[in-house]
């Protein structure tokens, strides 16, 4: 049933979902997998996604080469181009797995 719901929401491109809502679901153990699945679907559809988890700010986007770039920031501050500030970068890396793997890549760091 969850898969059908997420497929229907993906068709609508998660139009009514908010990053805040998904970030809240990530914090709840019983909804974490659903939030990860939804974020990965969003990533597949939009080529990038941002979310908050454990007071860290995540930016995930499709790499120009292969896989996904995953960046982790200490602050949600952005510059005049709506890009995260590099001085707040805590960690980052390249995930060559699936979109779901990319979402999970640094969640427990």
N, C-alpha and C positions, 0 to 999 in steps of 0.2 A: 504494500500500500504506500509506503514512504517513497519508493522509486517512482510510482505513478504520479504522486503529488509533485515530486521534484521535476519530473519530465514535463508536467503541465506548467509548472512555474517557469521552467527553462524556455518553453515555447513563448511565454510572455516576457522573456528576458529578465525575469525576477524584478519586474517593473515596480512592484509595491514593497520590495524588500529594502531595508536600509542597512548600511554598514554597522550602525549602532546595534540594530536588532541581531544581526549575525554575530557581532562581537559579543553580545550578551549571551547568545546561545552557546558560543565557544566556552564560556566560563562555567556552564552547567553540564556536569558529567553526562547526564542522561540525554542531552541534546547535542553534545559535541560532534559526534559523527555526522549528524544531519547538517550541522553548520559547515563542517569541512566539505561535505558533498556539495552543498549549495555554493560555497565559495569556489570550489573547483569548477562547477558548471558555469558560474559567472566568469571565471578566468578563461575558460574555453570559448565562451561567447564574445567576450569583450577584449581579450588579449592582455588584460591587466586587472588587478584587484588590490584594494587597500583595506586593511582591517586592524583592529586593536585586540591584543590579547596579553594579559598579565602586565598591564601598564607599558607595553611596548607597541610600536607602530610598525606594521608590516606592509611592504610594497612588493608585489609579485607581478612580473610581466614576462611575456614571451621574449626569449633571447633572440638576437639577430642571427646567431649561429645555430644553436640547437638547444632545446630544453627551455628552462625558465630561470630568470634571475630573481633571487629572493633577497631582499634587503630588510634589515631590522634596525629601527631607529628608537632613540630614547625620548624623542619629542615629536609632536605632530606639526611643528613649525615648518612653514613652507616659504619659498621665495616668491618674487613677483611673477614667476612663471608657473606657480602652483606645484613646484618640485620640492621634495623634502630637502632640508638643509644637510649638506654633506658632513658638517661638523657634528651632527647628531647621529651619524651612522655608527651602530654598535657592532654589527656583524653583517655578513652578506656572502652569497655564494651562488653557484650554478647548480641547478637540479636537472638532471638529464632524464628523469622519470616522467610520469604522467602529471597532469594538472593537480590531481589529488595528492600525489607525492610532493609536489612543490608547495602546496598549502601546509602539509605536515612537516616539511623540511626543517624548520627552525622553531617549531612551537614549544619545545621543551628546553630551549637554551636559556 
